[in-house]
Amino acid sequence: MNGTLVENLKTAGGLAEWDESREALTKTFDFDSFEQCQAFVQSVGKYADSKDHHPEWETKNGGTSISVRLTSHFAGN
């Protein structure tokens, strides 16, 4: 990812508990139920779409965990 973008996010405290690499930022979110996880996906999906950014994600553990991967179009994905 773009080094300046990552540094700006770090300064703002926005990378807490995210794993970072040159290719992407990743994080897994765990929920108590399938319904809570799906509500999270819907909420983030609407926001991401409004910003024309579409995270990659997959559910695990019967749909109660979601792993999110963020990349930047500006840094060649």
Secondary structure, DSSP 8 states (H G I E B T S, - for coil): --HHHHHHHHHTTTTTT-EE-SS-EEEEEE-SSHHHHHHHHHHHHHHHHHTT---EEEEEGGGTEEEEEE--GGGT-
